[in-house]
Amino acid sequence: MQGPARIELSRKALKSNLRFLRKEIGPSPRISLVVKGNAYGHGIESFVPLAQECGADHFSVFSSEEAGRVTKASARPCDLMVMGYVDPEALDWMLATGISFYVFELDRLRAALCSARRTGRPARVHLQLETGMNRLGLDADQLRAAVELIGRNREHLSVEGVCTHFAGAESVSNYLRIRNQISVFEERCRWLDEAGVDYGMRHTACSAAALAYPETIMDMVRFGIVAYGFWPTRETRIRYLLEKERGGRPHKDPLRRVMTLKSSIMSIKNVVPGDFVGYGISYQAAGERRIASIPVGYSLGLARSLSNLGHVLVHGCRAPIAGLVNMSMALVDVTHLKDVNIGDEVVIIGRQGRSSISVSSFSDMTGRLNYEVLVRLPERIPRAVVE
Ligand SMILES: *Cc1c(COP(=O)(O)O)cnc(C)c1O
């Protein structure tokens, strides 16, 4: 049975993005693909095995629950890192399966130690350092205490990495704050060196940091949004392209969107001048109009704030949304298109012919981040891999 909408994931696009990112960071740093938020809306169950086919062998998630989903979806052994919430009851399982996790509170380190003693398996931890974001991370005193505890329990606590997260590398307005975070991080790493701590990998960069501050690449990069073919912000894209241009390099956008969100036309009507279309009076036909309905509304992620504002693609052309987006439907104006029929394909995010609709074009209109638009695409939309 086919639902009213479907998401296609392009293998070619993902391969191309991963190739680009590898070229950007050079051959040695590891790449961790961030698949939190249901793989940024792409669907963990479809995306993870696809990414593995394309060579990915390290994944990052937010919670132990997401780690469980990745483990189930995974087609082969991979490294898995939890960057946020760990259910205390999941600790034993995480140690048994070798899943690593961030430590930003001493209590978590103590709990990990108990679990390691109980299960006889070492805890693989990443020490997350507070460097200025003031969200999660060990400050200097907590780090010292953590290092002491680790030093006394080396057989149970294995430090796989030391890391931090930047407070907005995607905007140049945060430049000084990011620079400061980088130097705090480096200073703490020097302290760890002097204390003789073997801390494995240093990793700090998300997509924007890796592209805008190459010195943050270090031993591993946690790539999220760019792997899926979206820029963190429009600014990141322009900054990247301008830099290439200055270097005399072609300024073609290197990212390719992995996702296409599609539906099809359900019904078509002709309306006469002066008619209102849909609920209320927000859209009045200025002339004769052909209005098509699509079975996608805000329950499937098409924001209601796109009413009378957004577009979809039909026959490779833009068709404006007419009237209010409903819970399960939207109406689009196809007057300008020839021979539109029921069943014709509609693209809501992605490319059709020579046109494309990016998430950022509609997130700009709705005032939401492209991250948020992606992640809100419901899990019940079926995902399928295409070439
Ligand atoms: C989400 C997240 C990332 C990835 O961010 P992108 O901007 O999507 O690349 C990296 N690190 C941490 C800690 C994150 O939470």
The ligand as an SDF file (V2000), in Angstrom:
LIG
                    3D

 15 15  0  0  0  0  0  0  0  0999 V2000
   24.2190   17.9720   15.7590 C   0  0  0  0  0  0  0  0  0  0  0  0
   25.6110   17.9740   16.1710 C   0  0  0  0  0  0  0  0  0  0  0  0
   26.6450   17.9690   15.2170 C   0  0  0  0  0  0  0  0  0  0  0  0
   26.3870   18.0800   13.7330 C   0  0  0  0  0  0  0  0  0  0  0  0
   25.9900   19.3660   13.3850 O   0  0  0  0  0  0  0  0  0  0  0  0
   25.8190   19.8020   11.8540 P   0  0  0  0  0  0  0  0  0  0  0  0
   25.6820   21.2770   11.9080 O   0  0  0  0  0  0  0  0  0  0  0  0
   24.5630   19.1550   11.3710 O   0  0  0  0  0  0  0  0  0  0  0  0
   27.0120   19.3140   11.1330 O   0  0  0  0  0  0  0  0  0  0  0  0
   27.9430   17.9010   15.6820 C   0  0  0  0  0  0  0  0  0  0  0  0
   28.2120   17.8420   17.0090 N   0  0  0  0  0  0  0  0  0  0  0  0
   27.2540   17.8470   17.9400 C   0  0  0  0  0  0  0  0  0  0  0  0
   27.6290   17.7820   19.3800 C   0  0  0  0  0  0  0  0  0  0  0  0
   25.9240   17.9240   17.5560 C   0  0  0  0  0  0  0  0  0  0  0  0
   24.9690   17.9430   18.4950 O   0  0  0  0  0  0  0  0  0  0  0  0
  1  2  1  0
  2  3  1  0
  2 14  2  0
  3  4  1  0
  3 10  2  0
  4  5  1  0
  5  6  1  0
  6  7  2  0
  6  8  1  0
  6  9  1  0
 10 11  1  0
 11 12  2  0
 12 13  1  0
 12 14  1  0
 14 15  1  0
M  END
$$$$
